[in-house]
Amino acid sequence: MYSHVKWFTGAGKEIPLPMAEVITPGFLFWLGVTLVGLLVSTIFNEPLQRIKLVERVHHFLDRLKPYETLILRIGLGAGLLLQLVTGTFLAPELAADAAWIKVVLIVAFMGLLHRRLLAVSGLAIGVLYVYALARYGVFHGLDYLFFAGIVYYLLVAETRWRPTATPVLYLFTGLSLAWVGLEKMTLPQLAYDIMHEFHIPTFGFSVEDFVLISAFIELGLAWTFIVGILNRFISILVTLVFITTTTVFGFTEIVGHTIVHTLLILFLIEGEGTFVTPFRFHRSLVLRSLFVLVNFCVLLFGLMAIYIAMGHQAGA
């Protein structure tokens, strides 16, 4: 259920539910389950990394770090080519209906062919993203906030600021994933329609619970990316889920998620990186746990309030 429902519904003017209607007994129950999952991840984050097999896998992945930028160039280039072929830009529902958009897409692709031109590619993608915000609105554009992280990465890839590129990419990818999760929480009817249209199995859950669970999974995974918990494991998990949904939603899913798959490969190789992640701000396990759980609730309810307010304004 990691599909972006706007790719398949053609929706754009729905009004998010008020927070009082979103917060139900079922919501609170699955929030509790999510917090337990985050707590377990916090407790076992470091012990799991000390397992010999895991250490060997991490050592192998660390050896691939010099190729991260090359992998991004290849994956991003493939994603841009798919967009050119399908007449879209950045995402499947954003139509490249003007010649200049296709020209900028080509410039973005050509800039990926040489390391010294990565900044040109970054600027071209930045122009497209700013145009998407202006044309479709900030509320819609925040679904694809990870492109802001990609733009930053490309701009600093050949500078002394390169070590900051991946942490920024983690942050914007996490926020983008959280924003999409809030769509399922506050605009659940869109997801219900997709469930019925594509006959998606709910594994014994009601459609309402399944959509809510999907939203909490997205938000929980988004938070692990942002704070730096089990980054490599989470990257594999999300990749496997995206591959599974491709079998249901087909080519549109491939076009929409090729670039996201590339970012997940980068995260798999990078792991926690060299920067101190927010998770490591505290040495005590108790303080770390409190930091993760309390701030997840702040993220959830804070972003939800913003999402609902912006959704009402966009709908109006």
C-alpha positions in Angstrom: 0.0 0.0 0.0 3.0 2.3 -0.6 1.4 3.5 -3.8 0.8 7.2 -4.2 -3.0 7.3 -4.5 -2.9 10.5 -6.6 -1.2 8.6 -9.4 -4.4 6.5 -9.9 -7.3 8.6 -8.7 -6.8 11.8 -10.7 -7.8 13.5 -7.5 -6.9 17.0 -6.5 -9.6 18.9 -4.7 -10.4 16.6 -1.8 -10.6 18.2 1.7 -8.7 16.4 4.5 -10.7 15.2 7.5 -10.5 17.4 10.6 -8.1 16.1 13.2 -11.0 15.2 15.6 -12.3 12.7 12.9 -8.8 11.3 12.2 -8.0 10.5 15.9 -10.3 7.5 16.5 -9.8 4.6 19.0 -8.4 2.6 16.0 -6.0 5.5 15.3 -4.8 5.5 18.9 -4.4 1.7 18.9 -2.2 1.6 15.8 -0.3 4.6 17.1 0.6 2.6 20.2 1.7 -0.4 18.0 3.9 2.0 16.0 5.5 3.4 19.1 6.2 -0.1 20.4 7.8 -0.9 17.0 10.0 2.3 17.2 11.0 1.4 20.8 12.1 -2.1 19.8 14.0 -0.6 16.9 15.7 1.8 19.2 16.7 -0.9 21.7 18.1 -3.3 19.1 19.7 -0.8 16.7 23.2 -1.3 18.1 23.0 -4.9 19.2 22.0 -6.0 15.7 25.0 -4.2 14.2 27.3 -6.2 16.5 26.2 -9.6 15.0 29.1 -11.1 13.0 27.1 -11.7 9.8 25.7 -8.1 10.0 29.2 -6.7 10.5 30.4 -8.6 7.4 27.5 -7.2 5.3 28.1 -3.7 6.6 31.8 -4.0 5.7 30.9 -5.1 2.2 28.5 -2.2 1.8 31.0 0.3 3.1 33.3 -0.7 0.3 30.7 0.5 -2.2 30.5 4.1 -0.8 32.9 5.5 -3.4 30.3 4.6 -6.1 27.3 6.3 -4.4 27.3 9.4 -6.7 27.7 7.1 -9.8 24.7 5.0 -8.7 22.6 8.2 -8.2 23.6 9.4 -11.7 22.5 6.1 -13.3 19.2 5.8 -11.3 18.3 9.4 -11.6 19.1 9.3 -15.3 16.8 6.2 -15.8 14.0 8.0 -13.9 14.3 11.1 -16.1 14.3 9.1 -19.3 11.1 7.3 -18.2 9.5 10.7 -17.5 10.5 11.9 -21.0 9.1 8.8 -22.6 5.8 9.1 -20.7 5.4 12.9 -21.1 5.6 13.6 -17.4 8.1 15.3 -15.1 9.1 14.5 -11.6 6.0 12.3 -11.0 3.5 10.3 -13.1 0.6 12.8 -12.6 2.6 15.9 -13.4 2.2 16.5 -17.2 5.1 17.8 -19.3 2.7 19.6 -21.6 5.1 22.4 -22.6 8.2 22.1 -24.8 10.4 23.9 -22.4 9.7 21.3 -19.6 11.0 18.6 -21.9 14.1 20.7 -22.7 14.8 21.2 -19.0 14.4 17.4 -18.5 16.9 16.8 -21.2 19.3 19.3 -19.7 18.9 17.6 -16.3 19.7 14.2 -18.0 22.7 15.5 -19.9 24.1 17.0 -16.8 24.3 13.6 -15.2 26.7 12.4 -17.9 29.7 14.1 -16.3 30.6 14.7 -12.7 31.5 18.4 -13.4 28.0 19.0 -14.8 26.1 17.6 -11.8 25.3 21.1 -10.5 23.7 21.9 -13.9 21.5 18.9 -13.5 20.7 19.9 -10.0 19.7 23.4 -11.1 17.5 22.0 -13.9 15.7 19.6 -11.5 15.3 22.5 -9.1 13.6 24.6 -11.8 11.2 21.8 -12.5 10.4 21.4 -8.8 9.8 25.1 -8.3 7.6 25.1 -11.4 5.6 22.1 -10.0 5.1 24.0 -6.7 3.9 27.0 -8.5 1.6 25.1 -10.9 0.1 22.4 -8.7 0.5 24.1 -5.3 2.8 23.6 -2.3 0.4 21.2 -0.7 0.7 18.8 -3.7 4.4 19.5 -4.3 5.4 18.5 -0.8 4.6 14.9 -1.8 7.9 15.1 -3.7 10.0 16.9 -1.2 12.8 14.4 -1.8 13.6 16.2 -5.0 14.8 19.1 -2.9 17.3 16.7 -1.3 18.4 15.4 -4.7 18.9 19.0 -5.9 21.1 19.7 -2.8 23.0 16.5 -3.4 23.8 17.3 -7.0 24.8 20.9 -6.2 27.3 19.9 -3.5 28.5 16.5 -4.9 31.7 18.0 -6.2 32.4 20.4 -3.3 33.7 20.2 0.2 30.1 20.0 1.4 29.7 16.5 -0.1 29.6 14.8 3.4 26.4 16.8 4.1 24.6 15.5 1.0 23.3 12.2 2.3 22.0 13.4 5.6 20.0 16.1 3.8 18.7 13.5 1.4 17.7 11.3 4.4 15.8 14.3 5.9 13.9 15.3 2.8 13.1 11.7 1.8 11.8 11.0 5.3 9.6 14.1 5.3 8.3 13.2 1.8 7.4 9.7 2.9 5.7 11.1 6.1 3.7 13.6 4.0 2.4 10.8 1.7 1.5 8.8 4.9 -0.6 11.7 6.1 -2.5 11.6 2.9 -3.8 8.1 3.8 -4.7 9.3 7.3 -6.6 12.4 6.4 -7.8 11.5 2.9 -8.6 7.8 3.5 -11.4 7.7 1.0 -8.9 8.0 -1.9 -7.0 4.9 -0.6 -10.3 3.0 -0.1 -11.2 3.6 -3.7 -7.8 2.3 -4.8 -8.2 -0.8 -2.6 -11.5 -1.6 -4.2 -10.5 -0.8 -7.8 -7.3 -3.0 -7.7 -8.8 -5.7 -5.5 -5.9 -5.4 -3.0 -6.0 -8.0 -0.3 -6.2 -6.7 3.3 -4.9 -9.8 5.0 -7.8 -10.1 7.3 -8.0 -6.5 8.3 -10.9 -4.2 7.3 -10.1 -1.8 4.5 -10.2 1.1 7.0 -7.7 -0.6 9.3 -5.4 -1.6 6.5 -5.2 1.9 5.1 -4.5 3.3 8.6 -1.8 0.6 9.2 -0.2 1.5 5.9 -0.1 5.2 6.9 1.5 4.4 10.2 4.1 2.2 8.6 5.0 5.0 6.2 5.3 7.5 9.0 7.3 5.1 11.2 9.7 4.3 8.4 10.0 8.0 7.6 10.9 8.8 11.2 13.7 6.1 11.2 15.2 7.7 8.1 15.2 11.1 9.7 16.7 10.1 13.1 19.0 7.3 11.8 17.6 4.0 13.1 18.4 0.8 11.2 18.9 2.8 8.0 20.1 -0.1 5.9 17.5 -2.6 7.1 14.7 -0.1 6.5 16.0 0.7 3.0 15.8 -3.0 2.1 12.3 -3.3 3.7 10.9 -0.3 1.7 12.5 -1.5 -1.5 10.9 -4.9 -1.1 7.5 -3.3 -0.5 7.9 -1.1 -3.6 8.8 -4.1 -5.7 5.7 -5.9 -4.4 3.4 -3.0 -5.2 4.8 -2.8 -8.8 3.2 -6.2 -9.4 -0.1 -4.6 -8.6 0.1 -1.1 -10.1 2.4 -1.9 -13.1 4.3 0.6 -15.2 3.0 3.7 -13.5 4.6 2.5 -10.3 7.9 1.9 -12.1 7.9 5.5 -13.5 7.0 6.9 -10.1 9.4 4.9 -8.0 12.6 4.4 -10.1 14.2 7.5 -8.6 13.0 6.5 -5.1 14.5 3.0 -5.6 17.8 4.7 -6.4 17.7 6.8 -3.2 17.0 3.6 -1.2 20.1 1.9 -2.8 22.1 4.9 -1.7 20.8 4.7 1.8 21.6 0.9 1.9 25.2 1.7 1.0 25.6 4.7 3.2 23.9 3.4 6.4 24.3 6.0 9.2 27.1 7.7 7.5 29.8 9.8 9.1 27.6 12.4 10.6 26.1 12.1 14.1 22.5 11.2 13.5 19.8 12.7 15.8 19.4 9.2 17.3 22.9 9.5 18.7 22.4 12.9 20.4 21.9 11.0 23.7 24.1 8.3 25.0 21.6 6.8 27.5 19.3 4.2 26.0 16.4 5.7 28.1 17.0 9.2 26.8 17.3 7.9 23.2 14.0 6.0 23.5 12.2 9.0 24.9 13.7 11.2 22.2 12.5 8.8 19.4 9.0 8.3 20.9 8.2 11.8 22.0 9.5 13.5 18.9 7.7 11.0 16.7 4.4 12.1 18.2 5.5 15.7 17.7 6.2 15.0 14.0 2.9 13.1 13.6 0.6 15.6 15.1 2.5 18.7 14.0 2.7 17.6 10.4 -1.0 16.4 10.6 -2.1 19.9 11.7 -0.1 21.5 8.9 -1.4 19.0 6.3 -5.0 19.5 7.3 -4.7 23.3 7.3 -2.9 23.4 3.9 -5.3 20.8 2.5 -8.3 23.0 3.4 -6.7 26.0 1.9 -5.8 24.1 -1.3 -9.3 22.7 -1.5 -10.8 26.1 -1.2 
